[in-house]
Amino acid sequence: MADYTIISDVSNYILGLLRDKMCPEPIPSPNNIEVSSPASQDVDYIVGLYLYDVKEEDTVAPPPTVPRGRAQMAPPPKPYSLYYMVFINSGGQAGLKDQDFQKIVGKVTQIVNDHPSVLPSQLQNWLDTQEPPIVLSQAKIGLEEKVRVWSAINKPYQISLFYKAAPVFVSSEVVINTPRVVDAQFGLHVAGEKPADA
């Protein structure tokens, strides 16, 4: 199952996708798109990707205990949902007009619509288990909750896009030693004969 770095790997995947599909139009350079918080100061990127929440996903059934070798097991991985905000950096808006904002928002929407999922094995190529795809979808939140996200970082609300990436399975490092079989009993029964204790 995916290692703990899967959360960072999902962020890097989304970042790479935006950089690949948004440049040179409407964003001139990949360096103008960064993983960052809107609260960061003295930064000159244009588009930011901000992971603002990680929640355990209780609507997804976890897989069973994971075998590790012949005599060990690991607890099942836990599924999580990652919540992202894609925003336009207020410190890097020099020369941007309202129409430019709308073009950027439209392009991000198009990119996510065209690339709605990724397999964990594409993010961690050593995985030897088949995990479900991580789906990118619009977060089902209203304007009030969006404003609260901005308020939490002491910034005034501005137009931004909110996405959910799920399920993201995070494995456990706990190892469970399974008991070895030290005694076994076998019986022989011939078809048509009654058992001896019948």
N, C-alpha and C positions, 0 to 999 in steps of 0.2 A: 504494500500500500504506500501511498505518497508520503514522503517525509515532511517534517514541519516547514521546510522551505517552500512548500506548495503555495502558501499565501503570497509570498514575495514573487514566486514564479508567475502567478496569475496576474499580479500587477505589472510585471515586466512584459508579459504577453500582450496585455491591453496597450501598454505604452508603445511597444514595437508595432502593433497594428495601426495605431493612430499616426505614428511617425511615418510608416510606410505608405499609408493611404492619403494623408493630408498634405504631403509636401511634394512639389513646391507650391501647390494651390489647394486651399487658401492660405496655408502656412508656409513661409519661404524656406525654413530650414528645420530638420529634425531636432536641432538644439533648442528650438522655440517651444518644444513640448516636453514637459517634465512631470515626474512623480513628485508632488509637493503639496503642502497645505496652503490654503489661501492666507493663513496667518504669517507665513514666512515673509521676511522683510528683505529689501535690497536684492531682489531677483528680477531678471529681465526676460524670462520666458513668456510666451503668449497664452498657451493652453496648459492647464494643470490637471493632473489626475490625483484625486485625494481619496484615500481609503478612510472613511469616517466611522465605520462600525463593522464588527465581526460578531455574528450571532450563531449559537448552536441551533442547528436545524432539526426541529422535533417532528417534522412531517415526513422525514425520509428515514426509512428503516435501515439501520446499520447492517453491514454484512456480518456473518458469523465470526467466531474466533478464528484468528489467522494462524495457520501452522508455520513453525519456524524449525526446520530440520525434522528429525525423526522423533525427538522426545520433548520438544518445546512448543509452546503456543504463545500467541500475543493477544491481548484484548482486542475486540473489534475497533476499527478506526471510528472517530466521531465525525459526523457531517456538519459543516458550517456554511453559512451564507455570508458573503463579503459584500459590503455596500460601498459604492464609489460615487463620488461627485466629479463630473468633468466641468471645469469652470474656465473662464477667461480671466487671466491675471490682471488685476487692476494696476499693478506696477509696470506692466509691459504692454500697455495699450496705446502707446504713442502712434498717432496717425490713424487709428482704427475708427471707423464710422459705424453708425448703427447697422447699416447694411452688411458691413464686414462681420459684425457680431452674429448676425442672422445666418450668414454663409457658413461660419464656423460651426454653429449649432446644427445647421442642416447637414453638414458634411459628417459630423460625429454621429448623428442619428442614422445616416445612410450606411456608414461603416459598420456600426453595431448590428443593424438590420441584415446586412450582407454576410456577417461573420458571427452568427449567434451562439456558437459553441466551440469548445476545444477539448480534446481528449487529454486527460492527465498524463498519458504516456508521451504526448507531444511536448509536455513541459518538463517531465522527468523521464528521460529515455531509458533509464535502468529498470523501470517498473516491469515486473513480470506477472502482474495480475491485471485482469480486465476491469477497469473502473468505468462508471458511467460518465458521459460527457459533462463538462462544466458549462452550464448554459448562462449566457449573458442576456438579461432582460431588463426592461425598464422597471425601476423600483416603484411599487404601488404605494406611493405616499403623496399626500396633498400639499398644497402651498404652505399651510401652517407648519407642517413638519420640516419642510425645506427651509423655511425662515428660521426655525429653531436650530438647524444645523449651522447656519451662518451665524446666528446669535451666539452659539457656543464658542465660536472662535473670535467673537467681538468684531464681526464684520457686517456691514449692511448687506441685505439680500440683493443678489443680482441674478439675472437669468443664468441658469445652469442645468445640467442634465444629471439625473440620478439613476444609477444602474445597480442591479443585483447579480452576483456571480454565485451559482450554486448548482449542485452540492459540491463542496470542496471537502474531501475526506482527509483528515489528519491522523496519521498512524500513532500508535503508542510505542514507547521504548520498554515498557514492562514485559518481562519474560516469565511465562508460567511453565514450570517443569511438570510434565505429565508423568504419572506413575508408570513404572515399567511393569510388564506382565511377568510375574515370577512363578506362577502356578497355573496350570490349565488342566481341565478334565475333559475327557472325550468318551463318548458312548457309541455303541454299535447296535443298530437295530435292523433286523432282517425283515424285509417286506413280507407281510402275511402272518408273522408270528406275533403273539401277544408279548408286551413287555414283561420282564421277569416279576415286577411288583404288581402286575394287574390282578 
